[in-house]
Amino acid sequence: MTLKSDFWLFTRPIAHRGLWGGDIIENSLTAYKAAAEKGYPIEIDLFFTTDGEIVCFHDDTLSRMTGANGKITDKSLSELKALNLKGTAEKIPTLAEVLDICRGKVPLLIEIKDQPNDFIVDKTVEILKNYDGEFALQSFNPFYIKRVKKLAPEFVCGILGTHEKERGRITNYVLKHLSFNFMIKPDFISYNKNGMKFVRRKAKKTPVIAWTVTDEKERLALPPFVKNIIFENCIPKE
C-alpha cells in the first residue's frame, strides 16, 4: 500500500525499545510508559516462549539483560518472569502488557525477531487483529513479512535491512541488498543509519526509516530521502 506523508510512521521520531536511559531500563514497562507519556511511537521486539506466549525483548540470549544463561526462546513465560532486568525490579514484559500501555496513546513499530518457531508470525497477527491501537510490523526475515501480508493484507509491513556483516554470507547479502523486496513489496524500509548509500537505489518510492540514531549530529547527517528515525539515548529535535 502507499503510505501518506502524514501517516504516523513518518510524523514523530520512534523510541527504540521505549524511552530509556539512566535508571530506566530498555524494553521495560517503565521505558514504554515513559515514551507513551511523551507521545513517542515505540519500537519493540517480539520473541516466542516455549509455552506459546509472546514477550518483548531484544536479545536472543538472556545474559546481557538478566545475567541468566540460555536463549529466550528456550524458556517458558514463568521462567522469564522469574528474572529481573539489569538487577532492577523490572521484568520482561509480555506483548499483552505493552499493548495495554500503548492502546489509545501511541503507535507501535513491532519487530518480529527471527527465531526457531515461525508460528510467532501467525500468533502475532491473531493478537493484533483484535487490537484497536495503531501499529506497523517489520522484520529482517522477508518470509515473515510475506506471511503477515497473506494473513492480514491490511497491516502495514516493512522490511529491515543493514549493510553490516553480522550473519552468514548469504544472509548478509540479502539484508544489505533487500533482495526479496520484489516478492514482499514492503510498505516501508527500516535501514541501518550508516548504510543509506546502499538503500538509496533499492528504496525508489518506498519510504525509508533510519535506525538507530543516538544524537542530533547523526540525525542531521542523514540524507533528505529518510522519512523518519528510530532513536535512543537522546531526545531528538523535531
C-alpha positions as CSV (number, residue, x, y, z in Angstrom):
1,M,0.0,0.0,0.0
2,T,1.1,3.6,-0.5
3,L,1.5,5.4,2.9
4,K,0.7,9.1,3.0
5,S,3.3,11.6,4.3
6,D,1.2,12.3,7.4
7,F,1.0,8.6,8.4
8,W,2.1,8.2,12.0
9,L,5.2,6.3,11.0
10,F,6.7,9.4,9.5
11,T,5.4,12.2,11.7
12,R,7.3,11.7,15.0
13,P,10.6,10.0,15.9
14,I,10.2,6.5,17.2
15,A,11.6,5.5,20.6
16,H,13.9,2.4,20.3
17,R,12.8,-0.2,22.9
18,G,11.0,2.6,24.7
19,L,12.3,5.8,26.2
20,W,15.2,4.6,28.3
21,G,18.4,5.7,29.9
22,G,19.8,6.4,33.3
23,D,17.6,4.4,35.8
24,I,15.1,3.4,33.1
25,I,15.9,0.0,31.5
26,E,15.4,-0.7,27.8
27,N,12.5,-2.9,26.9
28,S,10.9,-2.4,30.3
29,L,7.4,-1.4,31.1
30,T,8.7,1.8,32.6
31,A,10.5,2.6,29.4
32,Y,7.3,2.0,27.4
33,K,5.3,4.1,29.8
34,A,7.8,7.0,29.6
35,A,7.6,7.0,25.8
36,A,3.8,6.9,25.8
37,E,3.6,9.7,28.3
38,K,5.7,11.9,25.9
39,G,3.8,10.8,22.8
40,Y,6.6,9.0,21.1
41,P,5.8,5.9,19.0
42,I,7.6,2.9,20.4
43,E,9.7,0.2,18.6
44,I,9.5,-3.2,20.3
45,D,10.9,-6.7,19.5
46,L,9.0,-10.0,19.9
47,F,10.0,-13.5,20.9
48,F,8.0,-16.7,21.4
49,T,8.3,-18.6,24.7
50,T,8.2,-22.4,24.9
51,D,4.6,-22.2,26.2
52,G,3.4,-20.1,23.3
53,E,3.4,-16.6,24.9
54,I,4.9,-13.5,23.2
55,V,7.4,-11.4,25.1
56,C,9.0,-8.0,24.3
57,F,12.8,-8.5,24.4
58,H,15.6,-7.6,22.0
59,D,18.5,-10.1,22.5
60,D,18.1,-13.8,21.6
61,T,20.1,-14.6,24.7
62,L,19.4,-13.6,28.3
63,S,22.8,-12.9,29.7
64,R,23.2,-9.1,28.9
65,M,19.9,-8.0,30.3
66,T,19.2,-10.6,33.1
67,G,22.5,-12.3,33.9
68,A,20.9,-15.7,33.2
69,N,22.2,-18.3,30.8
70,G,20.4,-19.6,27.6
71,K,18.2,-18.3,24.9
72,I,14.9,-16.6,25.5
73,T,13.1,-19.0,23.1
74,D,14.2,-21.9,25.3
75,K,12.3,-20.5,28.3
76,S,8.6,-20.5,29.4
77,L,6.9,-17.3,30.4
78,S,7.0,-18.3,34.1
79,E,10.8,-18.9,33.8
80,L,11.3,-15.5,32.2
81,K,9.1,-13.7,34.7
82,A,11.4,-15.0,37.5
83,L,14.2,-12.9,36.0
84,N,14.9,-9.3,36.6
85,L,16.2,-6.7,34.1
86,K,19.7,-5.4,34.9
87,G,19.3,-6.1,38.6
88,T,16.2,-4.0,39.0
89,A,12.6,-5.0,39.9
90,E,11.7,-4.7,36.2
91,K,10.5,-7.9,34.5
92,I,10.4,-9.0,30.8
93,P,7.1,-7.6,29.5
94,T,4.6,-9.6,27.5
95,L,3.2,-8.2,24.3
96,A,-0.2,-8.0,26.0
97,E,1.2,-5.8,28.8
98,V,2.7,-3.4,26.2
99,L,-0.5,-3.3,24.2
100,D,-2.3,-2.2,27.3
101,I,0.1,0.6,27.9
102,C,0.0,1.9,24.3
103,R,-3.6,1.4,23.4
104,G,-5.2,4.8,22.6
105,K,-1.9,6.6,23.4
106,V,0.9,5.9,20.9
107,P,1.5,3.7,17.9
108,L,3.8,0.7,18.0
109,L,6.5,-0.4,15.5
110,I,6.7,-4.1,16.1
111,E,9.7,-6.2,15.0
112,I,9.2,-10.0,14.8
113,K,12.6,-11.4,15.6
114,D,14.0,-14.3,13.6
115,Q,13.6,-17.4,15.7
116,P,13.1,-21.2,15.7
117,N,9.3,-21.2,16.0
118,D,7.8,-19.5,12.9
119,F,4.3,-19.7,14.4
120,I,5.1,-16.5,16.2
121,V,4.0,-14.7,13.0
122,D,0.5,-16.3,13.0
123,K,0.1,-15.7,16.7
124,T,1.2,-12.1,16.4
125,V,-1.3,-11.4,13.6
126,E,-4.1,-13.1,15.6
127,I,-3.4,-10.8,18.6
128,L,-3.1,-7.6,16.5
129,K,-6.3,-8.3,14.6
130,N,-8.1,-7.8,17.9
131,Y,-6.0,-4.8,18.9
132,D,-7.6,-1.4,18.4
133,G,-4.4,0.7,18.6
134,E,-2.1,1.8,15.8
135,F,0.8,-0.3,14.8
136,A,3.1,-1.4,11.9
137,L,5.1,-4.7,11.6
138,Q,8.7,-5.2,10.5
139,S,11.3,-8.0,10.4
140,F,14.7,-8.8,8.9
141,N,13.1,-12.1,7.7
142,P,11.3,-11.4,4.4
143,F,9.3,-14.7,4.7
144,Y,7.8,-13.4,8.0
145,I,6.6,-10.3,6.2
146,K,5.3,-12.3,3.3
147,R,3.3,-14.5,5.7
148,V,1.9,-11.4,7.5
149,K,0.8,-9.9,4.2
150,K,-1.0,-13.2,3.4
151,L,-2.8,-13.4,6.7
152,A,-3.5,-9.7,7.1
153,P,-3.1,-7.7,3.8
154,E,-4.5,-4.7,5.7
155,F,-1.5,-4.5,8.0
156,V,1.3,-2.0,7.3
157,C,4.5,-4.0,6.9
158,G,8.2,-3.1,6.4
159,I,11.5,-4.9,5.9
160,L,14.6,-4.4,8.0
161,G,18.0,-4.1,6.3
162,T,21.6,-3.5,7.2
163,H,25.0,-3.3,5.4
164,E,26.8,-4.6,8.5
165,K,28.2,-8.2,8.3
166,E,26.7,-9.8,11.3
167,R,25.4,-13.1,9.9
168,G,26.3,-15.6,7.3
169,R,27.5,-14.6,3.8
170,I,24.2,-15.2,2.0
171,T,22.1,-13.7,4.8
172,N,24.4,-10.6,4.8
173,Y,23.9,-10.1,1.1
174,V,20.1,-10.4,1.3
175,L,19.9,-7.9,4.2
176,K,22.3,-5.4,2.5
177,H,20.6,-5.5,-0.9
178,L,17.0,-6.2,0.3
179,S,16.9,-9.0,-2.2
180,F,13.4,-10.1,-1.6
181,N,11.7,-6.8,-1.9
182,F,10.3,-7.7,-5.3
183,M,8.5,-10.6,-3.6
184,I,7.1,-9.0,-0.4
185,K,6.6,-5.4,-1.7
186,P,7.2,-3.7,1.7
187,D,5.3,-0.6,2.6
188,F,8.4,0.9,4.1
189,I,12.1,0.1,4.7
190,S,14.0,0.3,8.1
191,Y,17.7,0.5,7.4
192,N,20.9,1.0,9.4
193,K,21.7,4.7,9.7
194,N,25.2,4.2,8.3
195,G,24.1,2.3,5.2
196,M,22.0,4.9,3.4
197,K,24.1,4.7,0.3
198,F,23.2,1.0,0.0
199,V,19.5,1.5,0.4
200,R,19.1,4.6,-1.8
201,R,19.0,2.6,-5.1
202,K,16.6,0.0,-3.6
203,A,14.2,2.3,-1.9
204,K,12.9,4.1,-5.1
205,K,9.5,5.2,-3.9
206,T,9.4,3.2,-0.8
207,P,9.7,5.3,2.4
208,V,12.9,4.8,4.5
209,I,13.3,5.0,8.3
210,A,16.8,5.1,9.7
211,W,17.9,3.2,12.9
212,T,19.3,3.7,15.5
213,V,20.1,7.4,15.8
214,T,21.8,8.4,19.1
215,D,22.4,12.1,18.8
216,E,21.5,15.2,16.8
217,K,24.7,15.1,14.7
218,E,23.7,11.6,13.4
219,R,20.2,12.8,12.6
220,L,21.4,15.9,10.6
221,A,23.8,13.7,8.6
222,L,21.0,11.6,7.2
223,P,20.1,12.2,3.5
224,P,16.8,14.0,2.7
225,F,15.0,10.9,1.4
226,V,14.9,9.5,5.0
227,K,11.4,10.0,6.3
228,N,11.9,9.3,10.0
229,I,14.3,7.9,12.6
230,I,14.3,5.3,15.4
231,F,16.2,6.8,18.3
232,E,17.7,6.0,21.7
233,N,19.8,7.7,24.4
234,C,18.7,11.2,23.2
235,I,15.6,13.4,22.7
236,P,15.7,14.3,19.0
237,K,14.8,17.8,17.9
238,E,11.5,17.9,15.9
